[in-house]
Amino acid sequence: MYVYVCTINQDIFTYLSLHIRELQENLIRSHAAGVGNPLNPEQVRRFMCLRINVLAKGHSGISLQVLEQFISAFNGMFTQMF
C-alpha cells in the first residue's frame, strides 16, 4: 500500500510540475479580472486613499511595512500595479 500511495503522489507532482506555469497564469487571471472601462488616475487615487484608511485602522493583519509601501505609492502618484 505504501508504494501505491507514493505512486499516486508522484503522478500528482509530475502533473503539477508540467502544468505549474498554466496554473500560475490562471491564478493571476482569476484575481486580475475586471469589468467595465479602466478607472482614470483620479478614481484610482480615491480608491487607494480609502484602502489606506481601512488598512491603517489595524484590523486587517497587514504589516506596517506593507502599509508604508502602499502610502509611498499613493504619495508618489503611482497608480498602475503592472
Secondary structure by P-SEA (a helix, b strand, c coil): caaaaaaaaaaaaaaaaacaaaaaaaaaaaaaccccccccaaaaaaaaaaaaaaaacccccccaaaaaaaaaaaaacccccc
